Amino acid sequence: MRQVRTLGLLGTGVIGGGWAARALHFGIDVVAADVKPEMEAWIRGAVANAEGALSRLTFAPLPPKGRLSFTTDLDQMARSVDFIQENIPEQLELKQRILAQVSRQAPRDVAIASSTSGLMPTDLQRDLVSPERFLIGHPFNPVYLLPLVELVGGKATSAEAIEAASRFYTYIGMHALRVRREVPGHLTDRLQEALWREILHLVNDGVATTGELDDSIIYGPGLRWAGMGTNLIYHLAGGETGMRHMLRQFGPCLKWPWTKLEAPELTEQLIDRMVAGTEEEAAGRSIRELERLRDDYLVAIQQVLRQFNLGAGATLRALEERLYEEGAAAARGRLAGAAAADSAAAPLRLIETQVRPEWVDYNGHMTDSRYLQVAGDATDALLRYAGVDDAYRRSGRAFYTVETHVTHQAEARALEPVYVLSRVLEVDDKRVRLFHALHRGRDDAQLAAAEQLFLHVDTAAGRAAPMDAGTRSRLTALQTAHARLPLPAEAGRLAGKAQH
Ligand SMILES: NC(=O)c1ccc[n+]([C@@H]2O[C@H](COP(=O)([O-])OP(=O)(O)OC[C@H]3O[C@@H](n4cnc5c(N)ncnc54)[C@H](O)[C@@H]3O)[C@@H](O)[C@H]2O)c1
């Protein structure tokens, strides 16, 4: 199966738009195909709309954004992409026909996935050319912020197709959950549907309003669910003996008539109650407004969970680790060249980025803390080159910042391209002094300079310790090369050097 550089989308509604936004953000080109030409404007709007929240999800260095193109020619899309994600309406015959059509055009090493919420993969792959490359990749709305995607193979699906899809989804920041066996509704919708049926009964029976039922989740179980699922939470409910005690204590309730599960009939009265109830909850806020609110808290929750390496936060952390590693790998070649070259000593161009809109303060310029963030990314890339990666840190050694000095020379506005030139000024057994100059892309003007002193520590002992010999020698090679450059005017105002 191919490595995915271009994603093809079949159907560009709510879910297709979400896939497009996510893939483009993480550097994948997208060819979006829909039978309705008016969907081009729609999908471009959906991508722009998603960008606000997506751009706040992670500050790790990102690859250049992917390019979006649109076509009404499904066959042309199928011939020009590395992976196809189908998102057309949930009708078995329609999906079967369109999937078979694109499978006749797509090369055999192009995997084809369906976003279907509940149809069975064996039914969907029935008429495909090379049905072994077909699977279900079921995402959740908003696809650009929720990492879950359920992977379900049908009878003809190959392990290779599942593996390739899992790699691709992980690459664009998702958690690929492999479902062992095809069942209607896969896993998550089966669980959601059970809750949904109970809600409809409780509203139908006049027991509660939609708002009261939503309160029963958001003030309680909903808070727990983001970090731990029902099973682990119930394990805790059993006290010291966990799940065994929990089942003994609450097992008898399972025989009580707590749930109905057969859905009630959707009468006009029930529909009216559901509509009136949710309108009251929306309290005059538009769908767009509520979507923005939802997106903002979904970003914030994932960032909090990242601190605990839990659930969606663990997915985000793993993604960021890869992005930092890739950013550092791109810089590695330049670094090795710089350390080796005798004559052409030059500062290292480590970071190329853009001033993101949320980095700008009320003056319309990049705000102070972001200078440090960009300098931090440059430090990270440089130290990774010297061997200080995640494995190094896990071995109980790290560099801690002990001093920082930032000077500001010019301003940068939102969306301006910027880059960082870095130098190693000084190295000894336990310390390294770095100098970063942030430049504006359009005229190369220096915006700011950051000089920082880092101390190498044994993190378990909590005290300074000599760095690894390999790290020391790489940093020294860079420092030797950089010593041939004139000292920057802003350098030397810190780093343990008292200025009297
Ligand atoms: N909406 C959700 O929350 C959600 C979540 C997960 C999965 N899904 C699944 O994703 C799929 C799409 O759902 P949606 O909510 O995006 O629907 P949607 O109605 O918003 O979008 C469907 C799109 O498919 C296009 N289309 C119709 N026939 C087509 C054809 N022959 N070729 C190409 N395009 C065609 C339509 O023009 C439309 O733009 C469904 O299978 C659904 O079960 C939906």
The ligand as an SDF file (V2000), in Angstrom:
LIG
                    3D

 44 48  0  0  0  0  0  0  0  0999 V2000
  -22.4130   13.4170   10.3850 N   0  0  0  0  0  0  0  0  0  0  0  0
  -21.8010   12.6780   11.2840 C   0  0  0  0  0  0  0  0  0  0  0  0
  -21.7670   13.0040   12.4860 O   0  0  0  0  0  0  0  0  0  0  0  0
  -21.0760   11.4260   10.8720 C   0  0  0  0  0  0  0  0  0  0  0  0
  -20.1010   10.8970   11.7300 C   0  0  0  0  0  0  0  0  0  0  0  0
  -19.3540    9.7860   11.3150 C   0  0  0  0  0  0  0  0  0  0  0  0
  -19.6130    9.2100   10.0820 C   0  0  0  0  0  0  0  0  0  0  0  0
  -20.5780    9.7340    9.2740 N   0  0  0  0  0  0  0  0  0  0  0  0
  -20.7920    9.0880    7.9730 C   0  0  0  0  0  0  0  0  0  0  0  0
  -20.1850    9.8780    6.9620 O   0  0  0  0  0  0  0  0  0  0  0  0
  -20.9240    9.7720    5.7410 C   0  0  0  0  0  0  0  0  0  0  0  0
  -21.2710   11.1610    5.2350 C   0  0  0  0  0  0  0  0  0  0  0  0
  -22.0290   11.8320    6.2120 O   0  0  0  0  0  0  0  0  0  0  0  0
  -22.1830   13.4240    6.2180 P   0  0  0  0  0  0  0  0  0  0  0  0
  -22.8310   13.7600    7.5210 O   0  0  0  0  0  0  0  0  0  0  0  0
  -20.9190   14.0700    5.8450 O   0  0  0  0  0  0  0  0  0  0  0  0
  -23.2530   13.6370    5.0240 O   0  0  0  0  0  0  0  0  0  0  0  0
  -23.5330   14.9660    4.1560 P   0  0  0  0  0  0  0  0  0  0  0  0
  -24.9320   14.8190    3.6630 O   0  0  0  0  0  0  0  0  0  0  0  0
  -23.1580   16.1730    4.9220 O   0  0  0  0  0  0  0  0  0  0  0  0
  -22.5260   14.8400    2.9230 O   0  0  0  0  0  0  0  0  0  0  0  0
  -22.6680   13.9040    1.9020 C   0  0  0  0  0  0  0  0  0  0  0  0
  -22.0380   14.4830    0.6330 C   0  0  0  0  0  0  0  0  0  0  0  0
  -21.9820   13.4720   -0.3560 O   0  0  0  0  0  0  0  0  0  0  0  0
  -22.2690   14.0720   -1.6150 C   0  0  0  0  0  0  0  0  0  0  0  0
  -22.6990   13.0420   -2.5530 N   0  0  0  0  0  0  0  0  0  0  0  0
  -23.9050   12.4790   -2.6890 C   0  0  0  0  0  0  0  0  0  0  0  0
  -23.8610   11.5450   -3.6620 N   0  0  0  0  0  0  0  0  0  0  0  0
  -22.5860   11.5290   -4.1380 C   0  0  0  0  0  0  0  0  0  0  0  0
  -21.9320   10.7860   -5.1490 C   0  0  0  0  0  0  0  0  0  0  0  0
  -22.5720    9.8730   -5.8640 N   0  0  0  0  0  0  0  0  0  0  0  0
  -20.6260   11.0360   -5.3670 N   0  0  0  0  0  0  0  0  0  0  0  0
  -19.9610   11.9710   -4.6760 C   0  0  0  0  0  0  0  0  0  0  0  0
  -20.5540   12.7140   -3.7030 N   0  0  0  0  0  0  0  0  0  0  0  0
  -21.8450   12.4790   -3.4480 C   0  0  0  0  0  0  0  0  0  0  0  0
  -23.3250   15.1030   -1.3000 C   0  0  0  0  0  0  0  0  0  0  0  0
  -23.3750   16.0920   -2.3410 O   0  0  0  0  0  0  0  0  0  0  0  0
  -22.8250   15.6470    0.0350 C   0  0  0  0  0  0  0  0  0  0  0  0
  -21.9550   16.7550   -0.1780 O   0  0  0  0  0  0  0  0  0  0  0  0
  -22.1070    8.8740    6.0430 C   0  0  0  0  0  0  0  0  0  0  0  0
  -21.8000    7.5610    5.6760 O   0  0  0  0  0  0  0  0  0  0  0  0
  -22.2220    8.9480    7.5550 C   0  0  0  0  0  0  0  0  0  0  0  0
  -22.7780    7.7860    8.1280 O   0  0  0  0  0  0  0  0  0  0  0  0
  -21.2940   10.8370    9.6270 C   0  0  0  0  0  0  0  0  0  0  0  0
  1  2  1  0
  2  3  2  0
  2  4  1  0
  4  5  1  0
  4 44  2  0
  5  6  2  0
  6  7  1  0
  7  8  2  0
  8  9  1  0
  8 44  1  0
  9 10  1  0
  9 42  1  0
 10 11  1  0
 11 12  1  0
 11 40  1  0
 12 13  1  0
 13 14  1  0
 14 15  2  0
 14 16  1  0
 14 17  1  0
 17 18  1  0
 18 19  2  0
 18 20  1  0
 18 21  1  0
 21 22  1  0
 22 23  1  0
 23 24  1  0
 23 38  1  0
 24 25  1  0
 25 26  1  0
 25 36  1  0
 26 27  1  0
 26 35  1  0
 27 28  2  0
 28 29  1  0
 29 30  1  0
 29 35  2  0
 30 31  1  0
 30 32  2  0
 32 33  1  0
 33 34  2  0
 34 35  1  0
 36 37  1  0
 36 38  1  0
 38 39  1  0
 40 41  1  0
 40 42  1  0
 42 43  1  0
M  CHG  2   8   1  16  -1
M  END
$$$$
